[in-house]
Each structure stands twice: as structure tokens, then as C-alpha cells.
């Protein structure tokens, strides 16, 4: 975690206990909305409010320490970049979320690059559908 502290300072931001708690919460929770991060952080410190959570997540994302994806029509879900690069599938019936290795998209990435000169960013990609776990309606 020492690297993120250096990146924060080098970018002109202060290292605060709140920022450390928020980044730790995102890493511990895996995938979490700002409200889930707030609830997790408040177990350790009541001195953090929801606006601090949103501002800090924005700073951390700007520094490339966390990313967000839209896994529902509600608040974005944040995850640490220390985890492997991945995209998400979301079942519309049961709400199950799966992290998927971006290698499965290699032919799509190549087609987009060759045919359209487009570089795909899978970190924000979410694919909605139904899972094979028998929850189909």
C-alpha cells in the first residue's frame, strides 16, 4: 500500500486517515457502492460522511487506484485495481455478479482495434443477461 501513498502525495493530495480507511474498505469489500463503503468505514470511524466518501473515491479513481463500473441502475460500484483486470457480468434475474477475465474478449478487442481504430477499456464494461444457475424466469 506504500505505492498509493506516494502517488497521493506526488499528485498534491494529503494523506489522511479517512482516505486510508476508504481505500482499505474498497479493497476489503471487493466490489462496493459508496454507501457500502461508508457503512464499512463507519465501523472504524464515525468522522466520515458520505460526501467524503464520494470525493475520496473520485480522487482515488483519478490516481488509478480504484475503478468503477455500473452493475445496476443505481450507484456505481468501486473496486481496487490491485485485483486483476476484469469486466463484469450481471444476471438480470438473480442479480449475481461475476468478474470475468478480459482474455475472453480478445477477438472483439482485435476487431475493434483493426476495423475501427478503437482501444477497448474493459474496466468499465458490464454485460447484462441471465446466468445458467437456474434462475431464469
C-alpha positions in Angstrom: 0.0 0.0 0.0 3.0 2.3 0.2 2.8 3.0 -3.5 -0.6 4.6 -3.3 0.7 6.9 -0.5 3.4 8.1 -2.8 1.0 8.6 -5.7 -1.3 10.6 -3.5 1.5 12.9 -2.2 3.0 13.3 -5.6 -0.3 14.4 -7.0 -0.6 17.2 -4.4 -3.2 15.4 -2.2 -2.8 15.0 1.5 -2.6 11.6 3.1 -5.5 11.5 5.6 -6.8 8.7 7.8 -10.1 8.9 6.0 -8.5 8.3 2.6 -6.7 5.3 4.1 -9.9 3.9 5.6 -11.8 4.3 2.3 -9.2 2.6 0.2 -8.9 -0.2 2.7 -12.7 -0.6 2.6 -12.8 -0.9 -1.2 -10.0 -3.5 -1.1 -11.7 -5.4 1.7 -15.2 -5.3 0.2 -14.1 -6.3 -3.3 -16.9 -4.5 -5.1 -18.8 -1.9 -3.2 -21.1 1.1 -3.7 -20.3 4.4 -2.0 -23.0 3.6 0.6 -21.4 0.2 1.3 -18.0 1.8 1.7 -19.5 4.4 4.1 -21.1 1.6 6.2 -17.8 -0.3 6.3 -15.7 2.8 7.2 -18.1 3.9 9.9 -17.4 0.7 11.8 -14.0 2.2 12.4 -14.6 5.9 12.4 -17.8 8.0 12.8 -15.9 11.0 11.5 -16.5 10.1 7.8 -19.6 11.4 5.9 -21.0 10.4 2.6 -19.6 13.5 0.8 -16.1 12.5 2.0 -16.6 9.0 0.6 -17.6 10.3 -2.9 -14.8 12.9 -3.0 -12.2 10.4 -1.9 -13.4 7.7 -4.4 -13.2 10.4 -7.1 -9.6 11.2 -6.1 -8.6 7.6 -5.8 -10.1 6.8 -9.2 -8.3 9.8 -10.7 -5.0 8.4 -9.4 -5.8 5.0 -10.9 -6.1 3.3 -7.5 -9.8 2.3 -7.9 -12.2 1.9 -10.8 -15.9 1.9 -11.0 -18.5 0.0 -13.0 -22.2 0.3 -13.3 -23.6 -3.0 -12.1 -27.1 -1.7 -11.7 -29.2 1.4 -12.5 -28.1 2.7 -9.1 -24.9 4.0 -7.7 -21.6 2.9 -9.3 -19.7 0.0 -7.8 -16.0 0.5 -7.0 -13.2 -2.0 -6.9 -9.5 -1.8 -6.3 -7.1 -2.0 -9.2 -4.8 -4.3 -7.1 -7.2 -7.0 -8.2 -6.7 -8.5 -11.7 -8.2 -6.5 -14.7 -11.7 -7.8 -15.3 -15.1 -7.0 -16.6 -18.5 -7.9 -15.1 -21.5 -10.0 -16.0 -24.7 -9.3 -14.1 -27.7 -11.7 -14.1 -30.9 -9.7 -14.6 -32.9 -12.3 -12.6 -30.9 -13.1 -9.5 -28.5 -10.1 -9.5 -25.4 -12.3 -9.4 -22.2 -10.5 -10.4 -19.2 -12.4 -11.9 -15.8 -11.0 -12.6 -14.6 -12.2 -16.0 -11.0 -12.3 -17.3 -10.8 -9.9 -20.3 -9.0 -12.5 -22.3 -12.4 -13.8 -23.4 -12.8 -10.6 -25.3 -9.5 -10.8 -27.3 -11.2 -11.3 -30.7 -13.6 -8.4 -30.0 -10.7 -6.2 -28.9 -8.7 -7.1 -32.0 -11.7 -6.4 -34.3 -12.4 -3.1 -32.7 -8.7 -2.1 -33.0 -8.2 -3.2 -36.6 -11.6 -2.2 -38.1 -12.3 0.9 -36.1 -9.0 2.1 -34.6 -10.6 1.7 -31.2 -8.9 0.7 -28.0 -11.3 -1.1 -25.6 -11.3 -0.3 -21.9 -12.9 -3.3 -20.2 -12.6 -2.0 -16.7 -15.9 -0.2 -17.0 -17.6 -2.9 -19.1 -20.7 -4.6 -17.6 -22.6 -7.2 -19.6 -26.2 -7.9 -18.6 -28.0 -11.2 -19.2 -29.1 -14.3 -17.4 -26.9 -16.8 -15.7 -27.0 -20.6 -16.0 -27.8 -21.1 -12.3 -31.4 -21.9 -12.9 -32.8 -18.5 -12.0 -34.2 -17.8 -15.5 -37.8 -16.8 -15.5 
